[in-house]
Amino acid sequence: MEYMRRFAMDTACIARQGQTESRTVYKRRIYNTMCSLLSETTESSGMRVTRLWPNTDWARVWWNLQEAPVSEATKAT
């Protein structure tokens, strides 16, 4: 569920869970939206950031991120 929640926070296509919306209905809505987005894409399955900056040495960036002496929450941000 956490990866779905992060996906929901990163996209404007999925509204946050409503106060009267059950957890099951919220999860189903996220799942259906993700399936819809993925089925309609024709782009490479790479990350959006790597498509935006293709000339960046992403292997080095990811390595630096993993080796940074910071918390996991900071790395995720």
MOPAC internal coordinates of N, CA, C and O (Angstrom, degrees):
PM7 1SCF
backbone

  N    0.0000 0     0.00 0     0.00 0    0    0    0
  C    1.4576 1     0.00 0     0.00 0    1    0    0
  C    1.5309 1   110.76 1     0.00 0    2    1    0
  O    1.2310 1   119.78 1   148.39 1    3    2    1
  N    1.3364 1   118.03 1   -31.61 1    3    2    1
  C    1.4631 1   120.13 1  -177.46 1    5    3    2
  C    1.5252 1   111.96 1   -62.49 1    6    5    3
  O    1.2310 1   120.18 1   137.10 1    7    6    5
  N    1.3352 1   117.27 1   -42.90 1    7    6    5
  C    1.4667 1   118.73 1   179.59 1    9    7    6
  C    1.5188 1   110.97 1   -63.65 1   10    9    7
  O    1.2310 1   120.23 1   146.33 1   11   10    9
  N    1.3166 1   117.17 1   -33.67 1   11   10    9
  C    1.4602 1   120.38 1   177.63 1   13   11   10
  C    1.5235 1   110.65 1   -69.58 1   14   13   11
  O    1.2310 1   120.35 1   140.77 1   15   14   13
  N    1.3200 1   116.93 1   -39.23 1   15   14   13
  C    1.4550 1   121.17 1   179.07 1   17   15   14
  C    1.5284 1   109.82 1   -64.71 1   18   17   15
  O    1.2310 1   120.18 1   138.29 1   19   18   17
  N    1.3387 1   117.26 1   -41.71 1   19   18   17
  C    1.4664 1   120.70 1   178.10 1   21   19   18
  C    1.5310 1   110.46 1   -64.48 1   22   21   19
  O    1.2310 1   120.79 1   139.23 1   23   22   21
  N    1.3271 1   116.10 1   -40.77 1   23   22   21
  C    1.4585 1   119.92 1   177.10 1   25   23   22
  C    1.5301 1   109.72 1   -60.39 1   26   25   23
  O    1.2310 1   120.54 1   137.20 1   27   26   25
  N    1.3027 1   116.58 1   -42.80 1   27   26   25
  C    1.4577 1   120.89 1  -179.01 1   29   27   26
  C    1.5244 1   110.90 1   -63.92 1   30   29   27
  O    1.2310 1   120.33 1   142.21 1   31   30   29
  N    1.3298 1   116.98 1   -37.79 1   31   30   29
  C    1.4575 1   119.69 1   179.68 1   33   31   30
  C    1.5285 1   111.24 1   -70.97 1   34   33   31
  O    1.2310 1   120.00 1   151.73 1   35   34   33
  N    1.3284 1   117.60 1   -28.27 1   35   34   33
  C    1.4581 1   121.84 1  -176.98 1   37   35   34
  C    1.5128 1   114.03 1   -85.56 1   38   37   35
  O    1.2310 1   119.67 1   174.00 1   39   38   37
  N    1.2847 1   118.24 1    -6.00 1   39   38   37
  C    1.4538 1   119.94 1  -177.12 1   41   39   38
  C    1.5288 1   110.84 1  -126.66 1   42   41   39
  O    1.2310 1   121.43 1   -35.06 1   43   42   41
  N    1.2983 1   114.87 1   144.94 1   43   42   41
  C    1.4633 1   119.79 1   177.72 1   45   43   42
  C    1.5178 1   111.16 1   -83.27 1   46   45   43
  O    1.2310 1   120.43 1   175.62 1   47   46   45
  N    1.3173 1   116.79 1    -4.38 1   47   46   45
  C    1.4739 1   120.75 1  -176.29 1   49   47   46
  C    1.5178 1   113.33 1   -79.77 1   50   49   47
  O    1.2310 1   119.76 1   164.05 1   51   50   49
  N    1.3116 1   118.06 1   -15.95 1   51   50   49
  C    1.4565 1   120.89 1  -176.62 1   53   51   50
  C    1.5272 1   109.47 1  -122.93 1   54   53   51
  O    1.2310 1   121.20 1   -62.27 1   55   54   53
  N    1.3090 1   115.32 1   117.73 1   55   54   53
  C    1.4683 1   119.93 1   177.94 1   57   55   54
  C    1.5314 1   109.68 1   -74.77 1   58   57   55
  O    1.2310 1   120.88 1   -23.67 1   59   58   57
  N    1.3142 1   115.93 1   156.33 1   59   58   57
  C    1.4582 1   120.73 1   178.14 1   61   59   58
  C    1.5294 1   110.43 1   -64.70 1   62   61   59
  O    1.2310 1   121.19 1   -15.62 1   63   62   61
  N    1.3240 1   115.32 1   164.38 1   63   62   61
  C    1.4603 1   120.32 1  -179.62 1   65   63   62
  C    1.5209 1   109.60 1   -63.79 1   66   65   63
  O    1.2310 1   121.45 1   -51.23 1   67   66   65
  N    1.3311 1   114.83 1   128.77 1   67   66   65
  C    1.4528 1   120.20 1   178.95 1   69   67   66
  C    1.5254 1   111.36 1   -73.34 1   70   69   67
  O    1.2310 1   120.44 1   -22.91 1   71   70   69
  N    1.3158 1   116.76 1   157.09 1   71   70   69
  C    1.4630 1   120.76 1  -177.76 1   73   71   70
  C    1.5226 1   112.22 1   -63.24 1   74   73   71
  O    1.2310 1   120.27 1   148.02 1   75   74   73
  N    1.3154 1   117.09 1   -31.98 1   75   74   73
  C    1.4643 1   120.33 1  -178.70 1   77   75   74
  C    1.5259 1   112.06 1   -99.56 1   78   77   75
  O    1.2310 1   120.03 1  -178.01 1   79   78   77
  N    1.3242 1   117.54 1     1.99 1   79   78   77
  C    1.4613 1   122.20 1  -178.04 1   81   79   78
  C    1.5270 1   110.38 1   -88.04 1   82   81   79
  O    1.2310 1   120.62 1   -52.73 1   83   82   81
  N    1.3180 1   116.42 1   127.27 1   83   82   81
  C    1.4642 1   119.60 1  -179.85 1   85   83   82
  C    1.5236 1   109.76 1   -70.57 1   86   85   83
  O    1.2310 1   120.77 1   -19.39 1   87   86   85
  N    1.3133 1   116.13 1   160.61 1   87   86   85
  C    1.4631 1   121.95 1   179.86 1   89   87   86
  C    1.5332 1   110.44 1   -61.73 1   90   89   87
  O    1.2310 1   120.56 1   140.52 1   91   90   89
  N    1.3202 1   116.54 1   -39.48 1   91   90   89
  C    1.4628 1   121.60 1  -179.84 1   93   91   90
  C    1.5229 1   110.99 1   -63.90 1   94   93   91
  O    1.2310 1   120.14 1   135.03 1   95   94   93
  N    1.3162 1   117.33 1   -44.97 1   95   94   93
  C    1.4634 1   121.42 1   179.62 1   97   95   94
  C    1.5308 1   109.46 1   -65.56 1   98   97   95
  O    1.2310 1   119.90 1   139.86 1   99   98   97
  N    1.3213 1   117.80 1   -40.14 1   99   98   97
  C    1.4651 1   122.52 1   178.65 1  101   99   98
  C    1.5262 1   110.60 1   -62.23 1  102  101   99
  O    1.2310 1   120.38 1   133.20 1  103  102  101
  N    1.3277 1   116.89 1   -46.80 1  103  102  101
  C    1.4661 1   121.03 1   179.25 1  105  103  102
  C    1.5313 1   110.72 1   -62.30 1  106  105  103
  O    1.2310 1   120.40 1   138.52 1  107  106  105
  N    1.3136 1   116.85 1   -41.48 1  107  106  105
  C    1.4606 1   120.82 1   179.19 1  109  107  106
  C    1.5292 1   110.29 1   -63.87 1  110  109  107
  O    1.2310 1   120.24 1   139.34 1  111  110  109
  N    1.3286 1   117.15 1   -40.66 1  111  110  109
  C    1.4662 1   121.45 1   179.62 1  113  111  110
  C    1.5308 1   110.31 1   -64.56 1  114  113  111
  O    1.2310 1   120.00 1   136.95 1  115  114  113
  N    1.3307 1   117.61 1   -43.05 1  115  114  113
  C    1.4616 1   121.13 1   177.71 1  117  115  114
  C    1.5314 1   109.64 1   -62.11 1  118  117  115
  O    1.2310 1   120.76 1   132.49 1  119  118  117
  N    1.3182 1   116.15 1   -47.51 1  119  118  117
  C    1.4621 1   120.86 1  -178.85 1  121  119  118
  C    1.5275 1   111.05 1   -59.41 1  122  121  119
  O    1.2310 1   120.32 1   132.65 1  123  122  121
  N    1.3145 1   116.99 1   -47.35 1  123  122  121
  C    1.4625 1   120.83 1  -179.23 1  125  123  122
  C    1.5286 1   111.56 1   -63.20 1  126  125  123
  O    1.2310 1   120.49 1   140.71 1  127  126  125
  N    1.3252 1   116.66 1   -39.29 1  127  126  125
  C    1.4632 1   120.05 1   178.22 1  129  127  126
  C    1.5168 1   111.04 1   -66.31 1  130  129  127
  O    1.2310 1   120.27 1   136.41 1  131  130  129
  N    1.3406 1   117.08 1   -43.59 1  131  130  129
  C    1.4569 1   120.55 1   178.51 1  133  131  130
  C    1.5286 1   110.82 1   -61.04 1  134  133  131
  O    1.2310 1   120.37 1   135.34 1  135  134  133
  N    1.3109 1   116.89 1   -44.66 1  135  134  133
  C    1.4725 1   120.73 1   178.91 1  137  135  134
  C    1.5224 1   110.59 1   -61.07 1  138  137  135
  O    1.2310 1   120.50 1   138.28 1  139  138  137
  N    1.3056 1   116.66 1   -41.72 1  139  138  137
  C    1.4579 1   121.02 1   179.45 1  141  139  138
  C    1.5208 1   110.95 1   -64.01 1  142  141  139
  O    1.2310 1   120.39 1   134.33 1  143  142  141
  N    1.3284 1   116.87 1   -45.67 1  143  142  141
  C    1.4608 1   120.42 1   179.52 1  145  143  142
  C    1.5193 1   111.73 1   -63.65 1  146  145  143
  O    1.2310 1   120.47 1   137.13 1  147  146  145
  N    1.3118 1   116.71 1   -42.87 1  147  146  145
  C    1.4620 1   120.37 1  -178.08 1  149  147  146
  C    1.5230 1   112.44 1   -70.85 1  150  149  147
  O    1.2310 1   120.01 1   147.27 1  151  150  149
  N    1.3055 1   117.59 1   -32.73 1  151  150  149
  C    1.4632 1   119.90 1  -178.17 1  153  151  150
  C    1.5199 1   112.07 1   -75.14 1  154  153  151
  O    1.2310 1   119.94 1   157.97 1  155  154  153
  N    1.3279 1   117.72 1   -22.03 1  155  154  153
  C    1.4536 1   120.64 1  -177.00 1  157  155  154
  C    1.5231 1   113.23 1   -98.36 1  158  157  155
  O    1.2310 1   119.96 1   176.97 1  159  158  157
  N    1.2891 1   117.68 1    -3.03 1  159  158  157
  C    1.4649 1   119.89 1  -178.89 1  161  159  158
  C    1.5273 1   110.53 1   -85.60 1  162  161  159
  O    1.2310 1   121.34 1   -39.21 1  163  162  161
  N    1.3103 1   115.04 1   140.79 1  163  162  161
  C    1.4567 1   120.14 1   176.39 1  165  163  162
  C    1.5258 1   110.65 1  -117.94 1  166  165  163
  O    1.2310 1   120.60 1  -178.43 1  167  166  165
  N    1.3285 1   116.47 1     1.57 1  167  166  165
  C    1.4569 1   121.43 1  -178.25 1  169  167  166
  C    1.5200 1   110.79 1   -78.89 1  170  169  167
  O    1.2310 1   121.90 1    -7.22 1  171  170  169
  N    1.3127 1   113.97 1   172.78 1  171  170  169
  C    1.4501 1   121.26 1   173.83 1  173  171  170
  C    1.5184 1   108.99 1   -59.45 1  174  173  171
  O    1.2310 1   120.64 1   -29.53 1  175  174  173
  N    1.3157 1   116.37 1   150.47 1  175  174  173
  C    1.4569 1   119.80 1  -178.96 1  177  175  174
  C    1.5218 1   112.16 1   -81.37 1  178  177  175
  O    1.2310 1   119.69 1  -172.85 1  179  178  177
  N    1.3406 1   118.20 1     7.15 1  179  178  177
  C    1.4584 1   121.89 1   179.02 1  181  179  178
  C    1.5172 1   111.82 1   -67.57 1  182  181  179
  O    1.2310 1   121.36 1   -14.23 1  183  182  181
  N    1.2895 1   115.00 1   165.77 1  183  182  181
  C    1.4613 1   120.25 1   179.78 1  185  183  182
  C    1.5229 1   110.44 1   -67.18 1  186  185  183
  O    1.2310 1   120.99 1   -32.05 1  187  186  185
  N    1.3168 1   115.71 1   147.95 1  187  186  185
  C    1.4593 1   121.01 1  -178.12 1  189  187  186
  C    1.5258 1   111.51 1   -60.18 1  190  189  187
  O    1.2310 1   120.14 1   139.40 1  191  190  189
  N    1.3246 1   117.33 1   -40.60 1  191  190  189
  C    1.4617 1   120.37 1  -178.46 1  193  191  190
  C    1.5251 1   111.33 1   -62.79 1  194  193  191
  O    1.2310 1   119.99 1   144.87 1  195  194  193
  N    1.3181 1   117.62 1   -35.13 1  195  194  193
  C    1.4655 1   119.83 1   179.06 1  197  195  194
  C    1.5263 1   111.30 1   -72.88 1  198  197  195
  O    1.2310 1   120.32 1   152.18 1  199  198  197
  N    1.3254 1   117.00 1   -27.82 1  199  198  197
  C    1.4657 1   119.83 1   175.97 1  201  199  198
  C    1.5227 1   110.99 1   -76.13 1  202  201  199
  O    1.2310 1   120.34 1   147.09 1  203  202  201
  N    1.3405 1   116.96 1   -32.91 1  203  202  201
  C    1.4611 1   120.59 1  -179.95 1  205  203  202
  C    1.5271 1   112.19 1   -71.01 1  206  205  203
  O    1.2310 1   120.29 1   144.43 1  207  206  205
  N    1.3240 1   117.05 1   -35.57 1  207  206  205
  C    1.4593 1   122.07 1  -179.22 1  209  207  206
  C    1.5268 1   109.54 1  -126.58 1  210  209  207
  O    1.2310 1   120.02 1  -106.21 1  211  210  209
  N    1.3218 1   117.58 1    73.79 1  211  210  209
  C    1.4650 1   121.02 1  -174.52 1  213  211  210
  C    1.5271 1   114.50 1   -69.39 1  214  213  211
  O    1.2310 1   119.51 1   160.29 1  215  214  213
  N    1.3297 1   118.54 1   -19.71 1  215  214  213
  C    1.4652 1   120.92 1  -177.83 1  217  215  214
  C    1.5251 1   113.29 1   -87.24 1  218  217  215
  O    1.2310 1   119.99 1  -178.01 1  219  218  217
  N    1.3156 1   117.63 1     1.99 1  219  218  217
  C    1.4592 1   122.33 1   179.58 1  221  219  218
  C    1.5271 1   109.79 1   -82.12 1  222  221  219
  O    1.2310 1   120.70 1   -36.48 1  223  222  221
  N    1.3267 1   116.27 1   143.52 1  223  222  221
  C    1.4643 1   121.72 1   176.28 1  225  223  222
  C    1.5310 1   107.77 1   -80.17 1  226  225  223
  O    1.2310 1   120.74 1   -95.70 1  227  226  225
  N    1.3290 1   116.19 1    84.30 1  227  226  225
  C    1.4687 1   120.85 1  -173.44 1  229  227  226
  C    1.5201 1   112.84 1   -67.39 1  230  229  227
  O    1.2310 1   119.69 1   150.00 1  231  230  229
  N    1.3086 1   118.19 1   -30.00 1  231  230  229
  C    1.4695 1   119.23 1   176.67 1  233  231  230
  C    1.5264 1   109.85 1   -60.61 1  234  233  231
  O    1.2310 1   120.26 1   138.60 1  235  234  233
  N    1.3183 1   117.11 1   -41.40 1  235  234  233
  C    1.4678 1   121.55 1   179.10 1  237  235  234
  C    1.5407 1   110.65 1   -68.89 1  238  237  235
  O    1.2310 1   120.67 1   138.88 1  239  238  237
  N    1.3180 1   116.32 1   -41.12 1  239  238  237
  C    1.4739 1   120.11 1   179.26 1  241  239  238
  C    1.5208 1   110.37 1   -60.18 1  242  241  239
  O    1.2310 1   120.26 1   131.39 1  243  242  241
  N    1.3561 1   117.12 1   -48.61 1  243  242  241
  C    1.4647 1   120.54 1  -178.47 1  245  243  242
  C    1.5325 1   110.47 1   -64.73 1  246  245  243
  O    1.2310 1   120.18 1   141.47 1  247  246  245
  N    1.3315 1   117.26 1   -38.53 1  247  246  245
  C    1.4659 1   120.28 1   178.12 1  249  247  246
  C    1.5182 1   110.13 1   -62.62 1  250  249  247
  O    1.2310 1   120.16 1   133.54 1  251  250  249
  N    1.3357 1   117.29 1   -46.46 1  251  250  249
  C    1.4705 1   121.24 1   178.98 1  253  251  250
  C    1.5242 1   110.88 1   -60.64 1  254  253  251
  O    1.2310 1   120.65 1   140.24 1  255  254  253
  N    1.3042 1   116.36 1   -39.76 1  255  254  253
  C    1.4635 1   120.62 1   179.32 1  257  255  254
  C    1.5251 1   110.93 1   -63.02 1  258  257  255
  O    1.2310 1   120.10 1   134.66 1  259  258  257
  N    1.3132 1   117.42 1   -45.34 1  259  258  257
  C    1.4641 1   121.05 1  -179.19 1  261  259  258
  C    1.5235 1   112.17 1   -67.12 1  262  261  259
  O    1.2310 1   119.97 1   148.49 1  263  262  261
  N    1.3256 1   117.67 1   -31.51 1  263  262  261
  C    1.4582 1   121.44 1  -177.78 1  265  263  262
  C    1.5223 1   113.54 1   -88.13 1  266  265  263
  O    1.2310 1   119.83 1   171.30 1  267  266  265
  N    1.3168 1   117.93 1    -8.70 1  267  266  265
  C    1.4683 1   121.16 1  -177.70 1  269  267  266
  C    1.5277 1   110.32 1   -64.57 1  270  269  267
  O    1.2310 1   120.35 1   -42.85 1  271  270  269
  N    1.3446 1   116.93 1   137.15 1  271  270  269
  C    1.4690 1   120.68 1  -179.29 1  273  271  270
  C    1.5356 1   111.87 1   -83.03 1  274  273  271
  O    1.2310 1   120.58 1  -119.44 1  275  274  273
  N    1.3264 1   116.49 1    60.56 1  275  274  273
  C    1.4593 1   121.81 1   178.83 1  277  275  274
  C    1.5168 1   109.80 1  -130.11 1  278  277  275
  O    1.2310 1   120.76 1   -11.24 1  279  278  277
  N    1.3230 1   116.15 1   168.76 1  279  278  277
  C    1.4639 1   120.36 1  -177.36 1  281  279  278
  C    1.5340 1   111.13 1   -68.24 1  282  281  279
  O    1.2310 1   121.13 1   -18.38 1  283  282  281
  N    1.3270 1   115.44 1   161.62 1  283  282  281
  C    1.4678 1   120.83 1   178.27 1  285  283  282
  C    1.5220 1   110.94 1   -63.25 1  286  285  283
  O    1.2310 1   120.13 1   144.69 1  287  286  285
  N    1.3242 1   117.36 1   -35.31 1  287  286  285
  C    1.4741 1   120.89 1   179.14 1  289  287  286
  C    1.5293 1   109.96 1   -62.95 1  290  289  287
  O    1.2310 1   120.31 1   138.18 1  291  290  289
  N    1.3253 1   117.02 1   -41.82 1  291  290  289
  C    1.4562 1   121.02 1   178.55 1  293  291  290
  C    1.5157 1   110.69 1   -65.78 1  294  293  291
  O    1.2310 1   120.26 1   139.23 1  295  294  293
  N    1.3260 1   117.10 1   -40.77 1  295  294  293
  C    1.4633 1   120.53 1   177.83 1  297  295  294
  C    1.5159 1   110.67 1   -62.34 1  298  297  295
  O    1.2310 1   119.71 1   139.27 1  299  298  297
  N    1.3017 1   118.16 1   -40.73 1  299  298  297
  C    1.4547 1   121.64 1  -179.39 1  301  299  298
  C    1.5241 1   111.43 1   -64.97 1  302  301  299
  O    1.2310 1   120.84 1   145.17 1  303  302  301
  N    1.3140 1   116.00 1   -34.83 1  303  302  301
  C    1.4629 1   120.49 1   178.75 1  305  303  302
  C    1.4959 1   110.04 1   -67.89 1  306  305  303
  O    1.2310 1   120.10 1   180.00 1  307  306  305

